[in-house]
Amino acid sequence: MATRTGPWSWLSNPDNQKTLAFIGGGIAAVAAAGWQLYVHFADTHAPAQPAPTAATPGGVTVGGNVSGSPIIAGGNVTIGGQPVDPEQARKLIESQGKAVDAITSRMTGISNAIETGDASKLSNPPAPASKGP
């Protein structure tokens, strides 16, 4: 068998292999820690920008989520440039709220049925929401 010379001789020594493995493991650990620090502290997400809103002189505009907030309007109300009777707007908002409540209730029932494994709750849909007062 031929004797190895040069770098192959040094690399074939088991003690040198263990030393290189230890050094390589340390380099990998430092690289992984550096990457985690970068991911944790880097501000790569741009802040969310609200949707643009514009009000006419004397008007009011709302941007963002106003769910659960009362909307009180007096005087002339326009939606999309069309005049709306305040009483009709109130009834529409109430009916939409009842529809959302009914859907939310049904989805909660479905979620509970899935979690408990009780499929009998899925076959009995809730009564539809009443229309207006």
Protein Blocks (a to p, Z undefined) as FASTA:
>chain_A
ZZdehjllmmmpmklmmmmmmmmmmmmmmmmmmmmmmmmmpcfbccdddddddddehiac
dedjfehiacddehjddeehiacdfklmmmmmmmmmmmmmmmmmmmmmmmmmmmnopakl
mmmccddddehZZ
